[in-house]
């Protein structure tokens, strides 16, 4: 009867994670040598992600602030409109005023939606541009590391 293989301290290795170091060693990837440049590149990657997140967050905050301003402005306009509609006047004049108010409300809504969409789009474009720049730099860094490791190889 076969016995189960056991890991250190008599524990069973069943369900244990594979030994990734040996798996990577079997792949025979070129050695990058010094890991310090990799760590610096990783730090720059994290800085770029942080900067992109900050830009996106600032964009979301600007969106929320502007949206609140629009809501406040709309409420003020609604109050004025209701006062104008309750003023004395002929039914024809009131109907004409209502149509004009509806037209203005529609135009303001479309304008505000475009403005808010543009705010988000600008923030997203800026964040994506930061990530794109870092990605291009990272690819150049990897190429350089690979070239240096090839020159060091015996």
C-alpha beads as a LAMMPS data file, in Angstrom:
LAMMPS data file: protein, C-alpha beads

154 atoms
153 bonds

1 atom types
1 bond types

-500.0 500.0 xlo xhi
-500.0 500.0 ylo yhi
-500.0 500.0 zlo zhi

Masses

1 110.0

Atoms # bond

1 1 1 0.000 0.000 0.000
2 1 1 1.418 3.387 -1.043
3 1 1 1.778 6.179 1.450
4 1 1 0.904 9.789 0.825
5 1 1 3.819 12.157 0.305
6 1 1 4.239 14.473 3.217
7 1 1 5.611 17.986 3.394
8 1 1 7.633 19.492 6.189
9 1 1 6.619 18.781 9.783
10 1 1 4.674 15.685 8.753
11 1 1 1.876 17.593 6.948
12 1 1 0.254 16.177 3.843
13 1 1 1.030 18.035 0.575
14 1 1 -2.353 17.161 -0.885
15 1 1 -3.989 20.416 -1.936
16 1 1 -0.731 22.345 -1.362
17 1 1 0.088 25.048 -3.900
18 1 1 2.545 24.015 -6.598
19 1 1 6.169 24.976 -6.224
20 1 1 6.229 27.969 -8.558
21 1 1 9.979 28.452 -8.279
22 1 1 10.638 25.039 -9.791
23 1 1 7.955 25.606 -12.457
24 1 1 9.574 28.879 -13.521
25 1 1 13.025 27.293 -13.458
26 1 1 11.780 24.655 -15.900
27 1 1 10.612 27.360 -18.319
28 1 1 14.256 28.344 -18.898
29 1 1 13.456 32.033 -19.189
30 1 1 16.421 34.302 -19.761
31 1 1 17.880 35.576 -16.533
32 1 1 17.301 39.233 -15.850
33 1 1 20.177 39.280 -13.398
34 1 1 19.847 42.131 -10.961
35 1 1 16.287 42.463 -9.682
36 1 1 16.797 46.069 -8.546
37 1 1 15.796 47.501 -11.954
38 1 1 12.667 45.334 -11.851
39 1 1 11.777 46.673 -8.431
40 1 1 12.275 50.268 -9.606
41 1 1 10.105 49.562 -12.665
42 1 1 7.427 48.039 -10.440
43 1 1 7.533 51.124 -8.223
44 1 1 7.130 53.390 -11.266
45 1 1 4.190 51.229 -12.389
46 1 1 2.522 51.665 -9.008
47 1 1 3.191 55.424 -9.091
48 1 1 1.590 55.638 -12.546
49 1 1 -1.448 53.677 -11.358
50 1 1 -1.709 55.940 -8.337
51 1 1 -1.479 59.071 -10.490
52 1 1 -4.108 57.738 -12.899
53 1 1 -6.403 56.871 -9.997
54 1 1 -5.901 60.334 -8.533
55 1 1 -6.792 61.963 -11.864
56 1 1 -9.897 59.780 -12.194
57 1 1 -10.928 60.583 -8.621
58 1 1 -10.443 64.311 -9.187
59 1 1 -12.576 64.003 -12.309
60 1 1 -15.308 62.228 -10.376
61 1 1 -15.174 64.916 -7.679
62 1 1 -15.416 67.673 -10.288
63 1 1 -18.361 65.833 -11.845
64 1 1 -20.149 65.525 -8.489
65 1 1 -19.502 69.182 -7.638
66 1 1 -20.740 70.423 -11.006
67 1 1 -23.746 68.110 -10.863
68 1 1 -24.691 69.577 -7.468
69 1 1 -24.344 73.097 -8.867
70 1 1 -26.608 72.163 -11.782
71 1 1 -29.223 70.719 -9.426
72 1 1 -29.177 73.884 -7.302
73 1 1 -29.433 76.071 -10.398
74 1 1 -32.308 73.960 -11.722
75 1 1 -34.198 74.255 -8.455
76 1 1 -33.784 78.029 -8.480
77 1 1 -35.014 78.177 -12.084
78 1 1 -37.955 75.924 -11.234
79 1 1 -38.967 78.240 -8.388
80 1 1 -38.841 81.251 -10.708
81 1 1 -40.801 79.381 -13.364
82 1 1 -43.546 78.402 -10.937
83 1 1 -43.840 81.981 -9.761
84 1 1 -44.095 83.191 -13.347
85 1 1 -46.773 80.615 -14.148
86 1 1 -48.885 81.543 -11.140
87 1 1 -48.842 85.241 -12.033
88 1 1 -52.085 86.661 -13.362
89 1 1 -52.524 86.532 -17.110
90 1 1 -54.557 85.136 -19.962
91 1 1 -54.597 81.367 -20.591
92 1 1 -52.939 81.936 -23.972
93 1 1 -50.077 83.886 -22.385
94 1 1 -49.634 81.205 -19.725
95 1 1 -49.581 78.458 -22.369
96 1 1 -46.977 80.373 -24.371
97 1 1 -44.903 80.879 -21.216
98 1 1 -45.118 77.171 -20.395
99 1 1 -43.908 76.250 -23.884
100 1 1 -41.003 78.668 -23.592
101 1 1 -40.095 77.275 -20.158
102 1 1 -40.185 73.716 -21.501
103 1 1 -37.939 74.703 -24.400
104 1 1 -35.443 76.380 -22.043
105 1 1 -35.508 73.403 -19.649
106 1 1 -34.799 71.012 -22.514
107 1 1 -31.915 73.147 -23.832
108 1 1 -30.413 73.477 -20.340
109 1 1 -30.699 69.743 -19.741
110 1 1 -28.952 68.861 -23.001
111 1 1 -26.245 71.444 -22.349
112 1 1 -25.700 70.224 -18.786
113 1 1 -25.526 66.586 -19.855
114 1 1 -22.921 67.445 -22.491
115 1 1 -20.907 69.428 -19.966
116 1 1 -20.955 66.592 -17.419
117 1 1 -20.051 64.042 -20.088
118 1 1 -17.132 66.193 -21.195
119 1 1 -15.893 66.457 -17.594
120 1 1 -15.771 62.685 -17.205
121 1 1 -14.295 62.157 -20.649
122 1 1 -11.450 64.619 -20.001
123 1 1 -10.581 62.964 -16.685
124 1 1 -10.680 59.481 -18.213
125 1 1 -8.553 60.535 -21.180
126 1 1 -5.953 62.057 -18.879
127 1 1 -5.843 58.932 -16.693
128 1 1 -5.559 56.639 -19.715
129 1 1 -2.806 58.815 -21.178
130 1 1 -0.800 58.459 -17.954
131 1 1 -1.159 54.674 -18.069
132 1 1 -0.320 54.572 -21.772
133 1 1 2.867 56.560 -21.229
134 1 1 3.955 54.297 -18.373
135 1 1 3.205 51.178 -20.404
136 1 1 5.394 52.426 -23.262
137 1 1 8.179 53.246 -20.798
138 1 1 7.860 49.819 -19.159
139 1 1 8.168 48.060 -22.519
140 1 1 11.341 50.042 -23.283
141 1 1 12.716 49.181 -19.837
142 1 1 12.044 45.478 -20.356
143 1 1 13.731 45.563 -23.761
144 1 1 16.739 47.235 -22.165
145 1 1 16.905 44.685 -19.345
146 1 1 16.687 41.818 -21.815
147 1 1 19.440 43.323 -23.957
148 1 1 21.703 43.793 -20.921
149 1 1 21.064 40.222 -19.757
150 1 1 21.958 38.890 -23.218
151 1 1 25.266 40.795 -23.134
152 1 1 26.075 39.324 -19.701
153 1 1 25.204 35.749 -20.684
154 1 1 28.286 33.520 -21.185

Bonds

1 1 1 2
2 1 2 3
3 1 3 4
4 1 4 5
5 1 5 6
6 1 6 7
7 1 7 8
8 1 8 9
9 1 9 10
10 1 10 11
11 1 11 12
12 1 12 13
13 1 13 14
14 1 14 15
15 1 15 16
16 1 16 17
17 1 17 18
18 1 18 19
19 1 19 20
20 1 20 21
21 1 21 22
22 1 22 23
23 1 23 24
24 1 24 25
25 1 25 26
26 1 26 27
27 1 27 28
28 1 28 29
29 1 29 30
30 1 30 31
31 1 31 32
32 1 32 33
33 1 33 34
34 1 34 35
35 1 35 36
36 1 36 37
37 1 37 38
38 1 38 39
39 1 39 40
40 1 40 41
41 1 41 42
42 1 42 43
43 1 43 44
44 1 44 45
45 1 45 46
46 1 46 47
47 1 47 48
48 1 48 49
49 1 49 50
50 1 50 51
51 1 51 52
52 1 52 53
53 1 53 54
54 1 54 55
55 1 55 56
56 1 56 57
57 1 57 58
58 1 58 59
59 1 59 60
60 1 60 61
61 1 61 62
62 1 62 63
63 1 63 64
64 1 64 65
65 1 65 66
66 1 66 67
67 1 67 68
68 1 68 69
69 1 69 70
70 1 70 71
71 1 71 72
72 1 72 73
73 1 73 74
74 1 74 75
75 1 75 76
76 1 76 77
77 1 77 78
78 1 78 79
79 1 79 80
80 1 80 81
81 1 81 82
82 1 82 83
83 1 83 84
84 1 84 85
85 1 85 86
86 1 86 87
87 1 87 88
88 1 88 89
89 1 89 90
90 1 90 91
91 1 91 92
92 1 92 93
93 1 93 94
94 1 94 95
95 1 95 96
96 1 96 97
97 1 97 98
98 1 98 99
99 1 99 100
100 1 100 101
101 1 101 102
102 1 102 103
103 1 103 104
104 1 104 105
105 1 105 106
106 1 106 107
107 1 107 108
108 1 108 109
109 1 109 110
110 1 110 111
111 1 111 112
112 1 112 113
113 1 113 114
114 1 114 115
115 1 115 116
116 1 116 117
117 1 117 118
118 1 118 119
119 1 119 120
120 1 120 121
121 1 121 122
122 1 122 123
123 1 123 124
124 1 124 125
125 1 125 126
126 1 126 127
127 1 127 128
128 1 128 129
129 1 129 130
130 1 130 131
131 1 131 132
132 1 132 133
133 1 133 134
134 1 134 135
135 1 135 136
136 1 136 137
137 1 137 138
138 1 138 139
139 1 139 140
140 1 140 141
141 1 141 142
142 1 142 143
143 1 143 144
144 1 144 145
145 1 145 146
146 1 146 147
147 1 147 148
148 1 148 149
149 1 149 150
150 1 150 151
151 1 151 152
152 1 152 153
153 1 153 154
